[in-house]
Amino acid sequence: MSWSKQEMAAYVAGLIPKDSSLNLGIGLPSLIANYISQDSHIMIHSENGVLGVGDSPHPDEVSPTLINAGKETISTVAGASFFDSSLSFGMIRGGHIDFCVLGGMEVDLAGNLANWMIPGKKITGMGGAMDLVNGAKEVIVLMSHFTKAGLPKLVAKTQLPLTGAGVCTQVITDHGHFKPRGNSFEIINLAEGVSEADCKLPS
């Protein structure tokens, strides 16, 4: 067995300390907002100019003017603020974001992250990922454990173009929770029914 997308998102939400600022990447990481309790006082930042993103709105509460960087509709929490892109990236580059959770294509033993392009495939753009991996105080990667072709995404050395070198501190996949340690991936927790052998970690 492995964790569902919802279980993965809930797991990561439990790793974020109270009173933190948090940026969530496009796709799977955006689900984390649904598992952040308001009494934790975690403020979610979106690089299109929002601080105070809430969970997914109910259909009757959707506003076409409230979106995140992935163009998904959002809600906001009490105390939310809105600003332009210049100020938003100033927060990121100035080191004011405590945690960033991004999707990934590959993470290697050195904590190198590749998450923005596969050579020869359609390129959708870097977005704010390169700024985030260098500006956030800690970078967590949330991704599937294997590619659609069945190849592991936790590798000895990345083969894809890098988003950032040595930036990833923790990786959560549908198989478990791992930390790159330079010569191995430390297993912090495995999904129920998943063994170390199932993970095909590089040695």
N, C-alpha and C positions, 0 to 999 in steps of 0.2 A: 504494500500500500504506500501511498505518498500523500502529502498535504494537498488540499485543494487550494485554489487561488485565494479564497476567503480565509482559510486557515493560515496561509502564508502571511497575508496582510495583517491578520490579528496578531500573529506571532511578532512581527516587526513592531507593531504598535506598542506591544508590551516591553520593547527594548528602549523606548524613548523616555528619558526621565521627565518628570514634571517641570514645568516652567521653561521648557526648551523652545527654540525656534526650529522649524523643520520645513525643508523643501521636498516636495514629492515629484518625481519624474513622471513622464507621460506613460500611459499604459498601466501595467500591473501595479506600480507603486501608488498610483492615484487611489486605489482601493483602500489604502491605509487610513485615509481620512474618515472612513465609516467606522473605524474602531478606536478613534481617539476620543476619550471622554472629555466633556467640557470642564469638569472639575480638575483635570490635570493641568489646565492653563498652558497647554502646548499651542503655540501660534504657528499655523501652517502658512508658509510663504509660497507664492506663485510668481515666477519671473515676469509675467505679463503685467504685474502691478497690483497684487493683492497681498495683504497680511491679515490673516484671520479667516482662512478658508475652512468651511464646515464640511459636514458629510453630504452625500448625494441628496439633492432636493426631491421631495415628493412631486409627482407629476403636476399637481395643482399649485405647486410653489415655484415652478421653473420660471426663471427670468432670462430673457435672451441677452440681457446686458451683463449677466454674471457668469463668467467662464474662467477656466484655468488656462494654463499655457498649452494644454492639449485640446483646447476648444470644447471641453466638456462643461456642461452646466454645473454650477456649484451653489452651495448656500454659504452664508457667512455667519460668524459667531459675534457675540457682543464685543464691541471694541475694535472691530475690523476697520482697516483703513485701505485707501486706494491711492495710487501714485503712478507716475510715469515710468517708462522703461529705464531711463537714466538713473533714477533714484533706486529702482529695484535692483539693477545690476551693481549699483554702488553698495547696497547692503551685502550682496554676495561677495564682491571683490574686496570689500572692506573687512571681511571676516566676521560678519554679524549673524550668520546662519550657523546654528549649532550642529544640526544633522541634515544630511541630504540622502535620500533613498532614490537610486536610479536603477533602471533595467540594465541588462547586460547581455552581450554576445559571448564574451570570454573574460574570465579572470584567471590570472596565473599566480604561481607561488610567491612572486614578489609583490603581489597586490596591484599589478598593472591591470587596467580596465580597458576593454574595447567594447564600445556600445553604440557606435554611430554609423558605421558603414561596412558592407561586405563588397570588396572589389568586384566590379562587373555587374553588381545589382543596383537597382534604383536607389538613389541617395535622397533622403528626405531632408537632410540638413543636420548640422551639429546642435542647433538650438542653444540652450544655456548650459549644456552638460560640461563643456570644457571650463567654463567659468566656475561652475558649481564644484567640480572635483578639486579645484585649486583654492576655492574660497571658503567652502564649508569646513567646519572644524573636524567633522567625521563623515566619511562616505560609506554607506551601506548599499550593497547591491542585492536586488531582489529579482530573481529570474528562474526560469525552468532549468532543471539540472542537465537536460540533454537537448540537443538540436532536434529538428524534425527528422533528420537523417539518423538519429540515434547516437550522435557523437557527444561526449561530455563537454560541458562548457567550463568546467574547472580543469585547467591545463597546466602543464609544466612551464610553458612559455607561450604567450599570445602570438598568434599568427596574423591577426587582423590589425588594421590601423588603430593606434592607441587613442583613447580619450584622455587618459592621464597615466603617468608612471608612478607606481608605488602609492596610489591614492586610496585603494580599497582596504578597509579594516575588517569588514565582516561581509559574509555572503549568506543569504538565505535562499534556498531553493525548495522545490517540492519534495526533496529528499532529506533536507535538514539544514542545520546551521553550522557554518564553517568559518575558520579564520586562516588567512594566508600567513604562513610563518617563515617564508624564505626557502625552506627545503621540504616543506610538507604543508598540507592543509589540516589544521587542528579541527577535530570533530567536537563541536560543542553540544550538539543535540541531533538526533536522527528522528525522522518521522516514524510513527509506529509501523512495525512490519518491515522497515528498511534496514538492511545490513550494510556494513562498511564495504563489503564486496560489491553490493548493488551500485555503489556510488562511483566506482571506477576512478578513484582519485589517483593523480600522478604520484609516482614515488621518486 
